[in-house]
Each structure stands twice: as C-alpha cells, then as structure tokens.
Amino acid sequence: MSRPYLSLLLLLICFLSCVLAAGQTAKVVDVDEAGIRRSASKKILPAFPEGSRKRRSQGVAVVRLQYDGNGTVVSVDVLEAPDSEIGGAITNAVRNWTFKPSSIRGEPVNIRGKLTFYCVIDSKGIGRVQNPKQFR
C-alpha cells in the first residue's frame, strides 16, 4: 500500500474510533447538594491547612465534583475558596470520597454537583473545615 493511502487509512481508523468512543460516554446527571451528600458512602473532611490558619484565611469553599456510575470521583473543580491551600485540601479530600453506584434503567450514569464547606478559625485559633449545618 502506498504511503498516502496508508496515512488516509490510519486517519480514518482514528476518526471512527473517536466517533465510537463518543457514542459510549455515560450520561451526566446534575444533582443538588443534598442528593450528592446522601449518596456519599465515604466522606472525608479535610484538615485545615496550617498556612491558611496562620494567614487567618476563612470563609466559604465550593467545589463541583463528578463521579462515575461506580461511585468513583472522576473530577473535582474548586469554584470558590478562601485561599488556594484550602481549595487544594478540600480537593484532595473530596477525591477520596466514594458514592453509591448510580444508574438509570440499568445504564450507569455520571453524577455531577456542588459541595459547600465552611472554613472557620475558632476563638482559640484552631482552624477546621465544616459541612453546612443542614448537612451535619
């Protein structure tokens, strides 16, 4: 086979592979925070970063996460955080959460939603990350 035809054949194979793979992606369902928290089978609250405590950084942190049909976290994005260290600590903790498997009519679905955390430093100078009151 000549070189131009071989290149064209390889390009066609790559294109068909991408089209077939795109058709096999799991559906993504957006769920509210209460639903995300109810479906969590393992939750880990992050430790408050020492650097953030020293800087007296505190406030609200919000992450958007997505987990697959098996309940494994596949992505975490920080939407808001008092500082980058807190955002990183929350991201690392949420990556280790696990969820109940999810499906619609027997087909696995990815679940996407937001989680909110409150990052506070108490009167003794101890920093901690908390869930909102309605989710404790």
MDTraj code that builds the backbone (N, CA, C; nanometers):
import mdtraj as md
import numpy as np

residues = "MET SER ARG PRO TYR LEU SER LEU LEU LEU LEU LEU ILE CYS PHE LEU SER CYS VAL LEU ALA ALA GLY GLN THR ALA LYS VAL VAL ASP VAL ASP GLU ALA GLY ILE ARG ARG SER ALA SER LYS LYS ILE LEU PRO ALA PHE PRO GLU GLY SER ARG LYS ARG ARG SER GLN GLY VAL ALA VAL VAL ARG LEU GLN TYR ASP GLY ASN GLY THR VAL VAL SER VAL ASP VAL LEU GLU ALA PRO ASP SER GLU ILE GLY GLY ALA ILE THR ASN ALA VAL ARG ASN TRP THR PHE LYS PRO SER SER ILE ARG GLY GLU PRO VAL ASN ILE ARG GLY LYS LEU THR PHE TYR CYS VAL ILE ASP SER LYS GLY ILE GLY ARG VAL GLN ASN PRO LYS GLN PHE ARG".split()
xyz = np.array([
    [0.0854, -0.1175, 0.0000],
    [0.0000, 0.0000, 0.0000],
    [0.0899, 0.1236, 0.0000],
    [0.0544, 0.2216, -0.0808],
    [0.1388, 0.3412, -0.0880],
    [0.1201, 0.4264, 0.0365],
    [0.2168, 0.5085, 0.0620],
    [0.2204, 0.5923, 0.1819],
    [0.0975, 0.6828, 0.1974],
    [0.0512, 0.7532, 0.0919],
    [-0.0673, 0.8389, 0.1089],
    [-0.1918, 0.7592, 0.1497],
    [-0.2084, 0.6406, 0.0923],
    [-0.3249, 0.5593, 0.1266],
    [-0.3158, 0.5075, 0.2697],
    [-0.1968, 0.4718, 0.3118],
    [-0.1771, 0.4240, 0.4479],
    [-0.2080, 0.5357, 0.5485],
    [-0.1639, 0.6551, 0.5194],
    [-0.1933, 0.7699, 0.6068],
    [-0.3423, 0.7959, 0.6131],
    [-0.4085, 0.7900, 0.4986],
    [-0.5521, 0.8114, 0.4932],
    [-0.6264, 0.7027, 0.5710],
    [-0.5828, 0.5798, 0.5584],
    [-0.6444, 0.4687, 0.6302],
    [-0.6283, 0.4860, 0.7809],
    [-0.5104, 0.5248, 0.8262],
    [-0.4878, 0.5475, 0.9684],
    [-0.5734, 0.6625, 1.0206],
    [-0.5855, 0.7674, 0.9417],
    [-0.6691, 0.8805, 0.9803],
    [-0.8154, 0.8374, 0.9921],
    [-0.8623, 0.7572, 0.8989],
    [-0.9997, 0.7076, 0.9019],
    [-1.0225, 0.6192, 1.0243],
    [-0.9295, 0.5350, 1.0585],
    [-0.9407, 0.4485, 1.1763],
    [-0.9475, 0.5321, 1.3033],
    [-0.8637, 0.6338, 1.3125],
    [-0.8662, 0.7228, 1.4294],
    [-1.0001, 0.7940, 1.4405],
    [-1.0501, 0.8435, 1.3281],
    [-1.1784, 0.9141, 1.3280],
    [-1.2910, 0.8211, 1.3740],
    [-1.2958, 0.7008, 1.3199],
    [-1.4014, 0.6065, 1.3579],
    [-1.3905, 0.5669, 1.5054],
    [-1.2707, 0.5528, 1.5555],
    [-1.2509, 0.5201, 1.6973],
    [-1.3062, 0.6311, 1.7858],
    [-1.2810, 0.7560, 1.7479],
    [-1.3319, 0.8701, 1.8251],
    [-1.4838, 0.8761, 1.8215],
    [-1.5427, 0.8514, 1.7045],
    [-1.6886, 0.8542, 1.6919],
    [-1.7513, 0.7444, 1.7759],
    [-1.6958, 0.6252, 1.7719],
    [-1.7495, 0.5146, 1.8508],
    [-1.7329, 0.5401, 1.9996],
    [-1.6198, 0.5931, 2.0398],
    [-1.5967, 0.6225, 2.1814],
    [-1.6923, 0.7307, 2.2307],
    [-1.7193, 0.8306, 2.1476],
    [-1.8103, 0.9383, 2.1873],
    [-1.9511, 0.8849, 2.2091],
    [-1.9913, 0.7872, 2.1327],
    [-2.1238, 0.7288, 2.1490],
    [-2.1363, 0.6437, 2.2733],
    [-2.0260, 0.6085, 2.3364],
    [-2.0283, 0.5213, 2.4527],
    [-2.0112, 0.5975, 2.5835],
    [-2.0085, 0.7284, 2.5798],
    [-1.9904, 0.8032, 2.7032],
    [-2.1159, 0.7948, 2.7875],
    [-2.0963, 0.7872, 2.9186],
    [-2.2084, 0.7777, 3.0106],
    [-2.2798, 0.9120, 3.0192],
    [-2.4089, 0.9039, 3.0418],
    [-2.4894, 1.0243, 3.0604],
    [-2.4484, 1.0918, 3.1907],
    [-2.4535, 1.2255, 3.1933],
    [-2.4215, 1.3017, 3.3139],
    [-2.5507, 1.3625, 3.3671],
    [-2.5772, 1.3385, 3.4962],
    [-2.6967, 1.3910, 3.5608],
    [-2.6531, 1.4899, 3.6679],
    [-2.7102, 1.6113, 3.6656],
    [-2.6822, 1.7107, 3.7690],
    [-2.7735, 1.6849, 3.8887],
    [-2.7137, 1.6840, 4.0079],
    [-2.7859, 1.6557, 4.1315],
    [-2.7566, 1.7676, 4.2306],
    [-2.8555, 1.8029, 4.3128],
    [-2.8337, 1.9088, 4.4119],
    [-2.7433, 1.8592, 4.5248],
    [-2.6990, 1.9518, 4.6076],
    [-2.6031, 1.9180, 4.7130],
    [-2.6574, 1.8137, 4.8098],
    [-2.7838, 1.8239, 4.8456],
    [-2.8422, 1.7262, 4.9375],
    [-2.8350, 1.5853, 4.8779],
    [-2.8643, 1.5730, 4.7496],
    [-2.8579, 1.4428, 4.6829],
    [-2.7165, 1.3890, 4.6763],
    [-2.6208, 1.4763, 4.6479],
    [-2.4799, 1.4354, 4.6442],
    [-2.4390, 1.3816, 4.7816],
    [-2.4707, 1.4561, 4.8860],
    [-2.4304, 1.4163, 5.0209],
    [-2.5004, 1.2879, 5.0651],
    [-2.6276, 1.2705, 5.0281],
    [-2.6991, 1.1473, 5.0647],
    [-2.6393, 1.0253, 4.9973],
    [-2.5894, 1.0424, 4.8759],
    [-2.5364, 0.9275, 4.8028],
    [-2.3913, 0.8952, 4.8393],
    [-2.3288, 0.9793, 4.9201],
    [-2.1896, 0.9525, 4.9606],
    [-2.1854, 0.8382, 5.0609],
    [-2.1027, 0.7391, 5.0308],
    [-2.0862, 0.6265, 5.1242],
    [-1.9602, 0.6435, 5.2086],
    [-1.8691, 0.7273, 5.1649],
    [-1.7476, 0.7575, 5.2412],
    [-1.7168, 0.9056, 5.2239],
    [-1.7160, 0.9794, 5.3364],
    [-1.6878, 1.1234, 5.3333],
    [-1.5643, 1.1514, 5.4174],
    [-1.4800, 1.2367, 5.3676],
    [-1.3596, 1.2769, 5.4398],
    [-1.3569, 1.4288, 5.4453],
    [-1.3521, 1.4835, 5.5663],
    [-1.3353, 1.6280, 5.5800],
    [-1.1864, 1.6586, 5.5807],
    [-1.1452, 1.7610, 5.5093],
    [-1.0020, 1.7936, 5.5050],
    [-0.9542, 1.8572, 5.6352],
    [-0.8266, 1.8418, 5.6588],
    [-0.7633, 1.9149, 5.7690],
    [-0.7478, 2.0601, 5.7229],
    [-0.7564, 2.1516, 5.8164],
    [-0.7387, 2.2933, 5.7853],
    [-0.5891, 2.3162, 5.7648],
    [-0.5479, 2.3680, 5.6504],
    [-0.4037, 2.3876, 5.6244],
    [-0.3403, 2.4873, 5.7228],
    [-0.2228, 2.4524, 5.7707],
    [-0.1530, 2.5365, 5.8681],
    [-0.1237, 2.6762, 5.8126],
    [-0.0821, 2.6829, 5.6871],
    [-0.0539, 2.8133, 5.6272],
    [-0.1782, 2.9006, 5.6228],
    [-0.2923, 2.8409, 5.5930],
    [-0.4186, 2.9151, 5.5900],
    [-0.4560, 2.9626, 5.7301],
    [-0.4308, 2.8794, 5.8293],
    [-0.4599, 2.9178, 5.9677],
    [-0.3737, 3.0364, 6.0081],
    [-0.2448, 3.0310, 5.9747],
    [-0.1535, 3.1406, 6.0088],
    [-0.1941, 3.2706, 5.9399],
    [-0.2454, 3.2607, 5.8177],
    [-0.2903, 3.3800, 5.7445],
    [-0.4313, 3.4212, 5.7861],
    [-0.4930, 3.3415, 5.8712],
    [-0.6301, 3.3655, 5.9192],
    [-0.7300, 3.3633, 5.8029],
    [-0.7023, 3.2798, 5.7031],
    [-0.7940, 3.2642, 5.5897],
    [-0.9141, 3.1818, 5.6338],
    [-1.0310, 3.2341, 5.6125],
    [-1.1523, 3.1599, 5.6446],
    [-1.2655, 3.2072, 5.5559],
    [-1.3682, 3.1254, 5.5449],
    [-1.4824, 3.1598, 5.4613],
    [-1.5424, 3.0364, 5.3972],
    [-1.6125, 3.0574, 5.2885],
    [-1.6846, 2.9501, 5.2195],
    [-1.5978, 2.8934, 5.1066],
    [-1.6028, 2.7608, 5.0934],
    [-1.5387, 2.6938, 4.9800],
    [-1.6452, 2.6109, 4.9091],
    [-1.6435, 2.6150, 4.7764],
    [-1.7396, 2.5395, 4.6969],
    [-1.6622, 2.4639, 4.5893],
    [-1.6908, 2.3352, 4.5768],
    [-1.6312, 2.2550, 4.4700],
    [-1.7419, 2.1912, 4.3876],
    [-1.7112, 2.1702, 4.2595],
    [-1.8002, 2.0929, 4.1721],
    [-1.7294, 1.9600, 4.1498],
    [-1.8027, 1.8516, 4.1716],
    [-1.7430, 1.7212, 4.1513],
    [-1.8276, 1.6401, 4.0558],
    [-1.7663, 1.5382, 4.0026],
    [-1.8377, 1.4416, 3.9200],
    [-1.7873, 1.3043, 3.9579],
    [-1.8818, 1.2108, 3.9711],
    [-1.8420, 1.0717, 3.9945],
    [-1.9119, 0.9822, 3.8934],
    [-1.8482, 0.8680, 3.8675],
    [-1.8994, 0.7784, 3.7644],
    [-2.0055, 0.6841, 3.8206],
    [-2.0587, 0.5991, 3.7354],
    [-2.1645, 0.5071, 3.7733],
    [-2.1258, 0.4091, 3.8820],
    [-1.9946, 0.3889, 3.9022],
    [-1.9463, 0.3005, 4.0083],
    [-1.9308, 0.3731, 4.1416],
    [-1.9463, 0.5061, 4.1414],
    [-1.9326, 0.5836, 4.2643],
    [-1.7929, 0.6369, 4.2885],
    [-1.7080, 0.6336, 4.1855],
    [-1.5706, 0.6816, 4.1965],
    [-1.5611, 0.8251, 4.1461],
    [-1.5019, 0.9123, 4.2252],
    [-1.4863, 1.0520, 4.1855],
    [-1.3923, 1.0591, 4.0662],
    [-1.4372, 1.1288, 3.9607],
    [-1.3554, 1.1426, 3.8409],
    [-1.3039, 1.2844, 3.8208],
    [-1.3694, 1.3840, 3.8858],
    [-1.3180, 1.5204, 3.8756],
    [-1.3671, 1.6042, 3.9923],
    [-1.2818, 1.6988, 4.0329],
    [-1.3148, 1.7968, 4.1364],
    [-1.2581, 1.9308, 4.0908],
    [-1.3433, 2.0320, 4.0858],
    [-1.3005, 2.1663, 4.0472],
    [-1.3391, 2.2639, 4.1574],
    [-1.2438, 2.3460, 4.2002],
    [-1.2709, 2.4477, 4.3014],
    [-1.3385, 2.5657, 4.2330],
    [-1.4584, 2.5996, 4.2797],
    [-1.5302, 2.7155, 4.2261],
    [-1.5054, 2.8393, 4.3110],
    [-1.4816, 2.8164, 4.4404],
    [-1.4599, 2.9267, 4.5342],
    [-1.3870, 2.8708, 4.6556],
    [-1.2923, 2.9464, 4.7091],
    [-1.2207, 2.9061, 4.8307],
    [-1.1544, 3.0294, 4.8913],
    [-1.1388, 3.0306, 5.0235],
    [-1.0726, 3.1442, 5.0888],
    [-0.9290, 3.1641, 5.0412],
    [-0.8593, 3.0543, 5.0107],
    [-0.7255, 3.0627, 4.9517],
    [-0.6942, 2.9312, 4.8813],
    [-0.5841, 2.9285, 4.8082],
    [-0.5517, 2.8107, 4.7268],
    [-0.5177, 2.6881, 4.8115],
    [-0.4588, 2.7087, 4.9298],
    [-0.4274, 2.5938, 5.0160],
    [-0.5545, 2.5238, 5.0632],
    [-0.6538, 2.6012, 5.1031],
    [-0.7804, 2.5435, 5.1451],
    [-0.8468, 2.4738, 5.0264],
    [-0.8455, 2.5380, 4.9113],
    [-0.9009, 2.4758, 4.7913],
    [-0.8341, 2.3429, 4.7605],
    [-0.7020, 2.3389, 4.7735],
    [-0.6285, 2.2145, 4.7493],
    [-0.6604, 2.1067, 4.8513],
    [-0.6719, 2.1446, 4.9789],
    [-0.7038, 2.0477, 5.0844],
    [-0.8425, 1.9876, 5.0623],
    [-0.9377, 2.0719, 5.0249],
    [-1.0732, 2.0228, 5.0008],
    [-1.0761, 1.9339, 4.8766],
    [-1.0065, 1.9747, 4.7716],
    [-0.9998, 1.8924, 4.6502],
    [-0.9431, 1.7543, 4.6818],
    [-0.8325, 1.7487, 4.7553],
    [-0.7711, 1.6200, 4.7888],
    [-0.8634, 1.5328, 4.8721],
    [-0.9361, 1.5930, 4.9663],
    [-1.0278, 1.5155, 5.0497],
    [-1.1442, 1.4615, 4.9667],
    [-1.2056, 1.5470, 4.8848],
    [-1.3229, 1.5052, 4.8074],
    [-1.2858, 1.3994, 4.7038],
    [-1.1649, 1.4027, 4.6517],
    [-1.1199, 1.2984, 4.5574],
    [-1.1240, 1.1595, 4.6216],
    [-1.1197, 1.1547, 4.7545],
    [-1.1222, 1.0265, 4.8257],
    [-1.2615, 0.9865, 4.8744],
    [-1.3622, 1.0680, 4.8450],
    [-1.4991, 1.0284, 4.8773],
    [-1.5395, 0.9153, 4.7830],
    [-1.6327, 0.8323, 4.8285],
    [-1.6930, 0.7319, 4.7409],
    [-1.8446, 0.7446, 4.7515],
    [-1.9122, 0.7008, 4.6476],
    [-2.0562, 0.7167, 4.6375],
    [-2.1224, 0.5848, 4.6005],
    [-2.2508, 0.5770, 4.6286],
    [-2.3296, 0.4609, 4.5883],
    [-2.3338, 0.4581, 4.4358],
    [-2.3265, 0.3388, 4.3767],
    [-2.3363, 0.3306, 4.2302],
    [-2.4677, 0.3921, 4.1812],
    [-2.4645, 0.4504, 4.0618],
    [-2.5833, 0.5167, 4.0079],
    [-2.6109, 0.4709, 3.8652],
    [-2.7397, 0.4513, 3.8366],
    [-2.7792, 0.4102, 3.7019],
    [-2.9221, 0.4565, 3.6749],
    [-2.9543, 0.4638, 3.5478],
    [-3.0906, 0.4918, 3.5027],
    [-3.1272, 0.3813, 3.4053],
    [-3.2339, 0.3115, 3.4368],
    [-3.2787, 0.1978, 3.3559],
    [-3.1647, 0.0985, 3.3290],
    [-3.0864, 0.0739, 3.4313],
    [-2.9790, -0.0236, 3.4206],
    [-2.8511, 0.0267, 3.3565],
    [-2.8513, 0.1489, 3.3054],
    [-2.7320, 0.2067, 3.2418],
    [-2.6602, 0.2964, 3.3417],
    [-2.5290, 0.2784, 3.3610],
    [-2.4558, 0.3645, 3.4543],
    [-2.4616, 0.5106, 3.4109],
    [-2.4719, 0.5996, 3.5094],
    [-2.4708, 0.7426, 3.4807],
    [-2.3677, 0.8116, 3.5692],
    [-2.3079, 0.9165, 3.5158],
    [-2.2195, 1.0018, 3.5938],
    [-2.3059, 1.1039, 3.6657],
    [-2.2680, 1.1362, 3.7880],
    [-2.3397, 1.2340, 3.8674],
    [-2.2488, 1.3550, 3.8875],
    [-2.3073, 1.4746, 3.8726],
    [-2.2315, 1.5983, 3.8888],
    [-2.3082, 1.6901, 3.9842],
    [-2.2342, 1.7581, 4.0711],
    [-2.2976, 1.8519, 4.1630],
    [-2.1945, 1.9305, 4.2407],
    [-2.2442, 2.0147, 4.3308],
    [-2.1573, 2.1017, 4.4100],
    [-2.1621, 2.0622, 4.5571],
    [-2.0511, 2.0866, 4.6238],
    [-2.0414, 2.0694, 4.7686],
    [-1.9907, 2.1997, 4.8291],
    [-2.0486, 2.2371, 4.9412],
    [-2.0108, 2.3582, 5.0118],
    [-1.9459, 2.3211, 5.1442],
    [-1.8419, 2.3934, 5.1817],
    [-1.7742, 2.3733, 5.3100],
    [-1.7497, 2.5095, 5.3737],
    [-1.7541, 2.5138, 5.5060],
    [-1.7224, 2.6361, 5.5788],
    [-1.5872, 2.6185, 5.6451],
    [-1.4987, 2.7107, 5.6216],
    [-1.3634, 2.7076, 5.6749],
    [-1.3561, 2.8143, 5.7832],
    [-1.3431, 2.7705, 5.9084],
    [-1.3508, 2.8631, 6.0212],
    [-1.2299, 2.8487, 6.1129],
    [-1.1978, 2.9590, 6.1795],
    [-1.0946, 2.9591, 6.2831],
    [-1.1654, 3.0026, 6.4106],
    [-1.1616, 2.9172, 6.5135],
    [-1.2352, 2.9490, 6.6361],
    [-1.1582, 3.0472, 6.7245],
    [-1.2161, 3.0811, 6.8377],
    [-1.1564, 3.1811, 6.9274],
    [-1.0222, 3.1369, 6.9855],
    [-0.9938, 3.0061, 6.9811],
    [-0.8648, 2.9546, 7.0286],
    [-0.7611, 2.9471, 6.9170],
    [-0.8001, 2.9902, 6.7976],
    [-0.7069, 2.9890, 6.6847],
    [-0.7000, 2.8557, 6.6120],
    [-0.7932, 2.7651, 6.6412],
    [-0.7949, 2.6341, 6.5754],
    [-0.8789, 2.6430, 6.4485],
    [-0.8208, 2.6029, 6.3379],
    [-0.8921, 2.6050, 6.2108],
    [-0.9551, 2.4708, 6.1814],
    [-1.0756, 2.4735, 6.1244],
    [-1.1402, 2.3479, 6.0853],
    [-1.2317, 2.3731, 5.9659],
    [-1.2556, 2.2667, 5.8933],
    [-1.3456, 2.2699, 5.7790],
    [-1.4726, 2.1966, 5.8209],
    [-1.5880, 2.2615, 5.7980],
    [-1.7161, 2.2048, 5.8403],
    [-1.8118, 2.1941, 5.7227],
    [-1.9038, 2.1003, 5.7359],
    [-2.0166, 2.0934, 5.6433],
    [-2.1177, 2.1993, 5.6847],
    [-2.1989, 2.2480, 5.5921],
    [-2.3067, 2.3398, 5.6319],
    [-2.3993, 2.2704, 5.7334],
    [-2.4605, 2.3486, 5.8205],
    [-2.5440, 2.2942, 5.9287],
    [-2.6494, 2.1969, 5.8791],
    [-2.7147, 2.2264, 5.7662],
    [-2.8222, 2.1388, 5.7196],
    [-2.7714, 2.0011, 5.6776],
    [-2.6393, 1.9842, 5.6625],
    [-2.5843, 1.8556, 5.6193],
    [-2.5025, 1.7859, 5.7270],
    [-2.5068, 1.8327, 5.8487],
    [-2.4265, 1.7700, 5.9552],
    [-2.4955, 1.6491, 6.0092],
])
top = md.Topology()
chain = top.add_chain()
for i, resn in enumerate(residues, 1):
    res = top.add_residue(resn, chain, resSeq=i)
    for name in ("N", "CA", "C"):
        top.add_atom(name, md.element.get_by_symbol(name[0]), res)
traj = md.Trajectory(xyz[None], top)
